[in-house]
């Protein structure tokens, strides 16, 4: 996983822990606009201090935010690639996606 994919790892951690951008901001002291820019890949290489604060909040090593998740390895597998992309979506985006899929299947 490259540094620009920190957004996917952060999105996954936030989703798994039920944390919003504002909740993460309040909890770790990183401004919410900075978190938003990381999630939207506008900031591809956030400051080390921000990464450390975010990692500490989730109880993970800062380097883990730059590593591929053990849960999903893409290795050319289209399903794994799709899962990886979906894991970066926000809850409202997932809801829209599943609604659209449900409509298309009926």
N, CA, C and O atoms as a GROMACS GRO file, in nm:
protein
  424
    1UNK      N    1   0.085  -0.117   0.000
    1UNK     CA    2   0.000   0.000   0.000
    1UNK      C    3   0.089   0.124   0.000
    1UNK      O    4   0.186   0.132   0.076
    2UNK      N    5   0.057   0.217  -0.084
    2UNK     CA    6   0.138   0.338  -0.090
    2UNK      C    7   0.085   0.440   0.008
    2UNK      O    8  -0.023   0.426   0.064
    3UNK      N    9   0.165   0.544   0.028
    3UNK     CA   10   0.124   0.647   0.124
    3UNK      C   11  -0.008   0.710   0.088
    3UNK      O   12  -0.083   0.751   0.176
    4UNK      N   13  -0.039   0.720  -0.042
    4UNK     CA   14  -0.166   0.782  -0.079
    4UNK      C   15  -0.284   0.697  -0.034
    4UNK      O   16  -0.396   0.747  -0.025
    5UNK      N   17  -0.262   0.569  -0.005
    5UNK     CA   18  -0.370   0.482   0.038
    5UNK      C   19  -0.395   0.489   0.188
    5UNK      O   20  -0.474   0.411   0.242
    6UNK      N   21  -0.331   0.581   0.256
    6UNK     CA   22  -0.360   0.601   0.398
    6UNK      C   23  -0.508   0.633   0.414
    6UNK      O   24  -0.567   0.603   0.518
    7UNK      N   25  -0.568   0.693   0.312
    7UNK     CA   26  -0.710   0.727   0.320
    7UNK      C   27  -0.795   0.601   0.338
    7UNK      O   28  -0.892   0.603   0.414
    8UNK      N   29  -0.761   0.493   0.270
    8UNK     CA   30  -0.837   0.369   0.282
    8UNK      C   31  -0.821   0.307   0.421
    8UNK      O   32  -0.918   0.259   0.479
    9UNK      N   33  -0.700   0.309   0.473
    9UNK     CA   34  -0.678   0.254   0.606
    9UNK      C   35  -0.752   0.338   0.711
    9UNK      O   36  -0.814   0.283   0.803
   10UNK      N   37  -0.746   0.469   0.697
   10UNK     CA   38  -0.815   0.556   0.792
   10UNK      C   39  -0.965   0.535   0.784
   10UNK      O   40  -1.033   0.526   0.887
   11UNK      N   41  -1.019   0.528   0.662
   11UNK     CA   42  -1.163   0.505   0.646
   11UNK      C   43  -1.204   0.372   0.709
   11UNK      O   44  -1.309   0.364   0.773
   12UNK      N   45  -1.122   0.269   0.692
   12UNK     CA   46  -1.152   0.139   0.749
   12UNK      C   47  -1.153   0.145   0.902
   12UNK      O   48  -1.245   0.093   0.966
   13UNK      N   49  -1.051   0.209   0.960
   13UNK     CA   50  -1.045   0.221   1.106
   13UNK      C   51  -1.165   0.299   1.160
   13UNK      O   52  -1.222   0.262   1.263
   14UNK      N   53  -1.200   0.406   1.093
   14UNK     CA   54  -1.313   0.487   1.138
   14UNK      C   55  -1.442   0.407   1.131
   14UNK      O   56  -1.523   0.410   1.224
   15UNK      N   57  -1.462   0.335   1.022
   15UNK     CA   58  -1.583   0.255   1.006
   15UNK      C   59  -1.589   0.143   1.111
   15UNK      O   60  -1.692   0.124   1.175
   16UNK      N   61  -1.479   0.070   1.128
   16UNK     CA   62  -1.475  -0.041   1.223
   16UNK      C   63  -1.498   0.005   1.367
   16UNK      O   64  -1.550  -0.070   1.449
   17UNK      N   65  -1.459   0.128   1.397
   17UNK     CA   66  -1.472   0.180   1.533
   17UNK      C   67  -1.590   0.274   1.550
   17UNK      O   68  -1.611   0.329   1.658
   18UNK      N   69  -1.667   0.293   1.444
   18UNK     CA   70  -1.785   0.379   1.452
   18UNK      C   71  -1.752   0.522   1.488
   18UNK      O   72  -1.822   0.586   1.567
   19UNK      N   73  -1.644   0.574   1.429
   19UNK     CA   74  -1.597   0.709   1.462
   19UNK      C   75  -1.619   0.801   1.342
   19UNK      O   76  -1.584   0.766   1.229
   20UNK      N   77  -1.677   0.916   1.367
   20UNK     CA   78  -1.697   1.017   1.263
   20UNK      C   79  -1.572   1.103   1.250
   20UNK      O   80  -1.481   1.095   1.333
   21UNK      N   81  -1.568   1.184   1.146
   21UNK     CA   82  -1.457   1.276   1.129
   21UNK      C   83  -1.447   1.372   1.248
   21UNK      O   84  -1.338   1.396   1.300
   22UNK      N   85  -1.560   1.426   1.290
   22UNK     CA   86  -1.557   1.521   1.401
   22UNK      C   87  -1.520   1.450   1.531
   22UNK      O   88  -1.449   1.507   1.614
   23UNK      N   89  -1.568   1.327   1.550
   23UNK     CA   90  -1.532   1.251   1.670
   23UNK      C   91  -1.384   1.220   1.674
   23UNK      O   92  -1.320   1.229   1.780
   24UNK      N   93  -1.329   1.183   1.560
   24UNK     CA   94  -1.185   1.156   1.553
   24UNK      C   95  -1.107   1.284   1.581
   24UNK      O   96  -1.007   1.282   1.654
   25UNK      N   97  -1.152   1.393   1.523
   25UNK     CA   98  -1.085   1.521   1.545
   25UNK      C   99  -1.082   1.559   1.693
   25UNK      O  100  -0.978   1.598   1.746
   26UNK      N  101  -1.198   1.547   1.759
   26UNK     CA  102  -1.204   1.578   1.901
   26UNK      C  103  -1.117   1.482   1.983
   26UNK      O  104  -1.054   1.523   2.080
   27UNK      N  105  -1.114   1.357   1.942
   27UNK     CA  106  -1.041   1.256   2.019
   27UNK      C  107  -0.890   1.261   2.005
   27UNK      O  108  -0.817   1.226   2.098
   28UNK      N  109  -0.843   1.304   1.887
   28UNK     CA  110  -0.698   1.299   1.867
   28UNK      C  111  -0.634   1.437   1.850
   28UNK      O  112  -0.511   1.449   1.853
   29UNK      N  113  -0.715   1.540   1.833
   29UNK     CA  114  -0.660   1.675   1.822
   29UNK      C  115  -0.615   1.714   1.683
   29UNK      O  116  -0.555   1.820   1.665
   30UNK      N  117  -0.643   1.631   1.584
   30UNK     CA  118  -0.613   1.666   1.445
   30UNK      C  119  -0.737   1.738   1.390
   30UNK      O  120  -0.847   1.686   1.403
   31UNK      N  121  -0.721   1.855   1.330
   31UNK     CA  122  -0.837   1.930   1.281
   31UNK      C  123  -0.922   1.847   1.184
   31UNK      O  124  -0.868   1.772   1.101
   32UNK      N  125  -1.053   1.860   1.195
   32UNK     CA  126  -1.144   1.785   1.108
   32UNK      C  127  -1.118   1.810   0.960
   32UNK      O  128  -1.123   1.715   0.882
   33UNK      N  129  -1.088   1.934   0.917
   33UNK     CA  130  -1.059   1.953   0.775
   33UNK      C  131  -0.936   1.873   0.728
   33UNK      O  132  -0.930   1.829   0.614
   34UNK      N  133  -0.839   1.854   0.818
   34UNK     CA  134  -0.722   1.773   0.784
   34UNK      C  135  -0.762   1.628   0.764
   34UNK      O  136  -0.718   1.563   0.669
   35UNK      N  137  -0.846   1.578   0.853
   35UNK     CA  138  -0.894   1.439   0.841
   35UNK      C  139  -0.972   1.424   0.712
   35UNK      O  140  -0.955   1.324   0.641
   36UNK      N  141  -1.055   1.520   0.680
   36UNK     CA  142  -1.133   1.516   0.556
   36UNK      C  143  -1.041   1.514   0.434
   36UNK      O  144  -1.065   1.439   0.339
   37UNK      N  145  -0.937   1.595   0.435
   37UNK     CA  146  -0.844   1.599   0.321
   37UNK      C  147  -0.770   1.467   0.306
   37UNK      O  148  -0.743   1.423   0.194
   38UNK      N  149  -0.736   1.402   0.418
   38UNK     CA  150  -0.671   1.271   0.411
   38UNK      C  151  -0.768   1.170   0.350
   38UNK      O  152  -0.731   1.094   0.261
   39UNK      N  153  -0.891   1.168   0.399
   39UNK     CA  154  -0.991   1.072   0.350
   39UNK      C  155  -1.021   1.092   0.202
   39UNK      O  156  -1.044   0.995   0.130
   40UNK      N  157  -1.020   1.216   0.156
   40UNK     CA  158  -1.049   1.246   0.016
   40UNK      C  159  -0.924   1.249  -0.071
   40UNK      O  160  -0.931   1.288  -0.188
   41UNK      N  161  -0.812   1.209  -0.015
   41UNK     CA  162  -0.683   1.200  -0.084
   41UNK      C  163  -0.635   1.334  -0.140
   41UNK      O  164  -0.557   1.337  -0.236
   42UNK      N  165  -0.682   1.443  -0.081
   42UNK     CA  166  -0.629   1.574  -0.118
   42UNK      C  167  -0.496   1.597  -0.048
   42UNK      O  168  -0.409   1.668  -0.099
   43UNK      N  169  -0.481   1.537   0.070
   43UNK     CA  170  -0.354   1.535   0.141
   43UNK      C  171  -0.303   1.392   0.135
   43UNK      O  172  -0.353   1.305   0.206
   44UNK      N  173  -0.205   1.368   0.050
   44UNK     CA  174  -0.156   1.232   0.029
   44UNK      C  175  -0.042   1.195   0.123
   44UNK      O  176  -0.016   1.077   0.145
   45UNK      N  177   0.025   1.296   0.177
   45UNK     CA  178   0.132   1.271   0.272
   45UNK      C  179   0.113   1.362   0.393
   45UNK      O  180   0.177   1.466   0.404
   46UNK      N  181   0.024   1.321   0.484
   46UNK     CA  182  -0.001   1.405   0.601
   46UNK      C  183   0.122   1.417   0.690
   46UNK      O  184   0.212   1.334   0.685
   47UNK      N  185   0.124   1.522   0.770
   47UNK     CA  186   0.235   1.542   0.864
   47UNK      C  187   0.245   1.424   0.959
   47UNK      O  188   0.145   1.366   1.000
   48UNK      N  189   0.367   1.390   0.992
   48UNK     CA  190   0.392   1.276   1.081
   48UNK      C  191   0.317   1.293   1.213
   48UNK      O  192   0.262   1.197   1.267
   49UNK      N  193   0.316   1.416   1.265
   49UNK     CA  194   0.248   1.442   1.392
   49UNK      C  195   0.100   1.404   1.383
   49UNK      O  196   0.045   1.347   1.478
   50UNK      N  197   0.035   1.436   1.271
   50UNK     CA  198  -0.106   1.402   1.254
   50UNK      C  199  -0.124   1.251   1.248
   50UNK      O  200  -0.216   1.197   1.309
   51UNK      N  201  -0.036   1.183   1.175
   51UNK     CA  202  -0.045   1.037   1.163
   51UNK      C  203  -0.027   0.972   1.300
   51UNK      O  204  -0.100   0.878   1.334
   52UNK      N  205   0.068   1.020   1.377
   52UNK     CA  206   0.092   0.964   1.511
   52UNK      C  207  -0.030   0.986   1.600
   52UNK      O  208  -0.070   0.894   1.671
   53UNK      N  209  -0.088   1.104   1.597
   53UNK     CA  210  -0.206   1.131   1.680
   53UNK      C  211  -0.324   1.040   1.642
   53UNK      O  212  -0.393   0.987   1.729
   54UNK      N  213  -0.345   1.024   1.512
   54UNK     CA  214  -0.454   0.938   1.464
   54UNK      C  215  -0.428   0.794   1.505
   54UNK      O  216  -0.518   0.725   1.554
   55UNK      N  217  -0.305   0.747   1.484
   55UNK     CA  218  -0.269   0.609   1.520
   55UNK      C  219  -0.287   0.586   1.670
   55UNK      O  220  -0.341   0.483   1.711
   56UNK      N  221  -0.243   0.681   1.752
   56UNK     CA  222  -0.258   0.668   1.897
   56UNK      C  223  -0.405   0.659   1.937
   56UNK      O  224  -0.441   0.582   2.026
   57UNK      N  225  -0.488   0.737   1.870
   57UNK     CA  226  -0.631   0.734   1.900
   57UNK      C  227  -0.689   0.593   1.879
   57UNK      O  228  -0.769   0.546   1.959
   58UNK      N  229  -0.646   0.528   1.770
   58UNK     CA  230  -0.697   0.394   1.738
   58UNK      C  231  -0.617   0.282   1.804
   58UNK      O  232  -0.654   0.165   1.794
   59UNK      N  233  -0.508   0.318   1.871
   59UNK     CA  234  -0.426   0.217   1.937
   59UNK      C  235  -0.348   0.130   1.841
   59UNK      O  236  -0.327   0.011   1.866
   60UNK      N  237  -0.304   0.189   1.730
   60UNK     CA  238  -0.225   0.116   1.631
   60UNK      C  239  -0.093   0.188   1.609
   60UNK      O  240  -0.076   0.304   1.648
   61UNK      N  241   0.000   0.118   1.549
   61UNK     CA  242   0.129   0.180   1.514
   61UNK      C  243   0.109   0.275   1.396
   61UNK      O  244   0.034   0.243   1.304
   62UNK      N  245   0.174   0.389   1.396
   62UNK     CA  246   0.160   0.483   1.284
   62UNK      C  247   0.189   0.418   1.148
   62UNK      O  248   0.123   0.449   1.049
   63UNK      N  249   0.288   0.329   1.144
   63UNK     CA  250   0.325   0.265   1.019
   63UNK      C  251   0.213   0.178   0.963
   63UNK      O  252   0.206   0.155   0.842
   64UNK      N  253   0.125   0.129   1.051
   64UNK     CA  254   0.017   0.043   1.005
   64UNK      C  255  -0.081   0.119   0.916
   64UNK      O  256  -0.154   0.058   0.837
   65UNK      N  257  -0.084   0.250   0.928
   65UNK     CA  258  -0.171   0.329   0.842
   65UNK      C  259  -0.121   0.330   0.698
   65UNK      O  260  -0.194   0.369   0.606
   66UNK      N  261   0.003   0.288   0.678
   66UNK     CA  262   0.061   0.284   0.544
   66UNK      C  263   0.073   0.142   0.491
   66UNK      O  264   0.126   0.120   0.382
   67UNK      N  265   0.024   0.045   0.567
   67UNK     CA  266   0.039  -0.095   0.528
   67UNK      C  267  -0.094  -0.152   0.482
   67UNK      O  268  -0.201  -0.107   0.523
   68UNK      N  269  -0.084  -0.252   0.397
   68UNK     CA  270  -0.203  -0.321   0.351
   68UNK      C  271  -0.264  -0.399   0.465
   68UNK      O  272  -0.192  -0.461   0.544
   69UNK      N  273  -0.394  -0.397   0.473
   69UNK     CA  274  -0.466  -0.471   0.576
   69UNK      C  275  -0.444  -0.620   0.559
   69UNK      O  276  -0.438  -0.669   0.446
   70UNK      N  277  -0.433  -0.692   0.669
   70UNK     CA  278  -0.422  -0.838   0.664
   70UNK      C  279  -0.551  -0.901   0.615
   70UNK      O  280  -0.551  -1.014   0.565
   71UNK      N  281  -0.661  -0.828   0.629
   71UNK     CA  282  -0.791  -0.884   0.592
   71UNK      C  283  -0.806  -0.899   0.442
   71UNK      O  284  -0.867  -0.996   0.396
   72UNK      N  285  -0.753  -0.807   0.365
   72UNK     CA  286  -0.772  -0.807   0.221
   72UNK      C  287  -0.640  -0.782   0.151
   72UNK      O  288  -0.574  -0.682   0.176
   73UNK      N  289  -0.603  -0.872   0.066
   73UNK     CA  290  -0.487  -0.855  -0.020
   73UNK      C  291  -0.537  -0.856  -0.163
   73UNK      O  292  -0.607  -0.950  -0.203
   74UNK      N  293  -0.504  -0.757  -0.238
   74UNK     CA  294  -0.561  -0.746  -0.372
   74UNK      C  295  -0.504  -0.850  -0.469
   74UNK      O  296  -0.583  -0.918  -0.535
   75UNK      N  297  -0.376  -0.865  -0.480
   75UNK     CA  298  -0.312  -0.969  -0.562
   75UNK      C  299  -0.386  -0.998  -0.692
   75UNK      O  300  -0.392  -1.113  -0.735
   76UNK      N  301  -0.440  -0.898  -0.756
   76UNK     CA  302  -0.507  -0.918  -0.884
   76UNK      C  303  -0.647  -0.975  -0.872
   76UNK      O  304  -0.711  -0.996  -0.975
   77UNK      N  305  -0.696  -1.000  -0.754
   77UNK     CA  306  -0.830  -1.055  -0.734
   77UNK      C  307  -0.932  -0.942  -0.746
   77UNK      O  308  -0.930  -0.849  -0.665
   78UNK      N  309  -1.022  -0.948  -0.845
   78UNK     CA  310  -1.116  -0.837  -0.862
   78UNK      C  311  -1.211  -0.820  -0.744
   78UNK      O  312  -1.251  -0.707  -0.714
   79UNK      N  313  -1.248  -0.928  -0.676
   79UNK     CA  314  -1.336  -0.916  -0.560
   79UNK      C  315  -1.262  -0.843  -0.447
   79UNK      O  316  -1.319  -0.755  -0.383
   80UNK      N  317  -1.137  -0.879  -0.424
   80UNK     CA  318  -1.058  -0.812  -0.320
   80UNK      C  319  -1.038  -0.665  -0.355
   80UNK      O  320  -1.043  -0.579  -0.266
   81UNK      N  321  -1.016  -0.635  -0.483
   81UNK     CA  322  -0.998  -0.496  -0.525
   81UNK      C  323  -1.127  -0.418  -0.501
   81UNK      O  324  -1.123  -0.305  -0.453
   82UNK      N  325  -1.241  -0.479  -0.534
   82UNK     CA  326  -1.369  -0.413  -0.513
   82UNK      C  327  -1.393  -0.390  -0.364
   82UNK      O  328  -1.438  -0.283  -0.324
   83UNK      N  329  -1.364  -0.491  -0.282
   83UNK     CA  330  -1.380  -0.476  -0.137
   83UNK      C  331  -1.294  -0.361  -0.086
   83UNK      O  332  -1.339  -0.280  -0.004
   84UNK      N  333  -1.172  -0.354  -0.134
   84UNK     CA  334  -1.081  -0.248  -0.091
   84UNK      C  335  -1.138  -0.111  -0.126
   84UNK      O  336  -1.132  -0.018  -0.046
   85UNK      N  337  -1.193  -0.099  -0.245
   85UNK     CA  338  -1.252   0.028  -0.286
   85UNK      C  339  -1.376   0.060  -0.203
   85UNK      O  340  -1.398   0.174  -0.163
   86UNK      N  341  -1.458  -0.041  -0.178
   86UNK     CA  342  -1.580  -0.019  -0.100
   86UNK      C  343  -1.548   0.018   0.044
   86UNK      O  344  -1.621   0.094   0.107
   87UNK      N  345  -1.437  -0.035   0.097
   87UNK     CA  346  -1.404  -0.006   0.236
   87UNK      C  347  -1.366   0.140   0.256
   87UNK      O  348  -1.364   0.189   0.370
   88UNK      N  349  -1.338   0.211   0.148
   88UNK     CA  350  -1.304   0.352   0.158
   88UNK      C  351  -1.428   0.442   0.152
   88UNK      O  352  -1.420   0.563   0.174
   89UNK      N  353  -1.544   0.382   0.122
   89UNK     CA  354  -1.666   0.461   0.112
   89UNK      C  355  -1.721   0.498   0.249
   89UNK      O  356  -1.702   0.427   0.347
   90UNK      N  357  -1.788   0.611   0.253
   90UNK     CA  358  -1.855   0.654   0.376
   90UNK      C  359  -1.987   0.578   0.388
   90UNK      O  360  -2.038   0.526   0.289
   91UNK      N  361  -2.042   0.570   0.510
   91UNK     CA  362  -2.168   0.496   0.528
   91UNK      C  363  -2.281   0.541   0.434
   91UNK      O  364  -2.354   0.457   0.382
   92UNK      N  365  -2.295   0.671   0.413
   92UNK     CA  366  -2.402   0.717   0.324
   92UNK      C  367  -2.376   0.675   0.180
   92UNK      O  368  -2.470   0.650   0.105
   93UNK      N  369  -2.249   0.668   0.140
   93UNK     CA  370  -2.216   0.623   0.005
   93UNK      C  371  -2.243   0.473  -0.009
   93UNK      O  372  -2.293   0.429  -0.113
   94UNK      N  373  -2.212   0.396   0.095
   94UNK     CA  374  -2.242   0.253   0.092
   94UNK      C  375  -2.393   0.230   0.083
   94UNK      O  376  -2.439   0.142   0.010
   95UNK      N  377  -2.469   0.308   0.157
   95UNK     CA  378  -2.614   0.294   0.155
   95UNK      C  379  -2.668   0.319   0.014
   95UNK      O  380  -2.753   0.245  -0.034
   96UNK      N  381  -2.618   0.423  -0.051
   96UNK     CA  382  -2.659   0.452  -0.189
   96UNK      C  383  -2.621   0.339  -0.283
   96UNK      O  384  -2.700   0.300  -0.369
   97UNK      N  385  -2.500   0.286  -0.266
   97UNK     CA  386  -2.452   0.177  -0.351
   97UNK      C  387  -2.542   0.055  -0.336
   97UNK      O  388  -2.585  -0.003  -0.436
   98UNK      N  389  -2.569   0.015  -0.210
   98UNK     CA  390  -2.650  -0.104  -0.187
   98UNK      C  391  -2.794  -0.083  -0.235
   98UNK      O  392  -2.858  -0.176  -0.283
   99UNK      N  393  -2.845   0.038  -0.221
   99UNK     CA  394  -2.978   0.069  -0.271
   99UNK      C  395  -2.982   0.053  -0.422
   99UNK      O  396  -3.076  -0.006  -0.477
  100UNK      N  397  -2.882   0.105  -0.489
  100UNK     CA  398  -2.874   0.094  -0.635
  100UNK      C  399  -2.862  -0.051  -0.678
  100UNK      O  400  -2.929  -0.094  -0.772
  101UNK      N  401  -2.777  -0.128  -0.610
  101UNK     CA  402  -2.763  -0.270  -0.641
  101UNK      C  403  -2.894  -0.344  -0.621
  101UNK      O  404  -2.932  -0.430  -0.702
  102UNK      N  405  -2.964  -0.312  -0.514
  102UNK     CA  406  -3.091  -0.376  -0.485
  102UNK      C  407  -3.193  -0.346  -0.596
  102UNK      O  408  -3.266  -0.435  -0.640
  103UNK      N  409  -3.196  -0.221  -0.641
  103UNK     CA  410  -3.287  -0.184  -0.750
  103UNK      C  411  -3.252  -0.261  -0.877
  103UNK      O  412  -3.341  -0.310  -0.947
  104UNK      N  413  -3.123  -0.271  -0.907
  104UNK     CA  414  -3.079  -0.338  -1.028
  104UNK      C  415  -3.106  -0.488  -1.026
  104UNK      O  416  -3.125  -0.550  -1.130
  105UNK      N  417  -3.107  -0.547  -0.906
  105UNK     CA  418  -3.130  -0.691  -0.896
  105UNK      C  419  -3.279  -0.727  -0.902
  105UNK      O  420  -3.315  -0.841  -0.928
  106UNK      N  421  -3.364  -0.627  -0.878
  106UNK     CA  422  -3.509  -0.653  -0.880
  106UNK      C  423  -3.569  -0.622  -1.013
  106UNK      O  424  -3.690  -0.638  -1.031
   0.00000   0.00000   0.00000
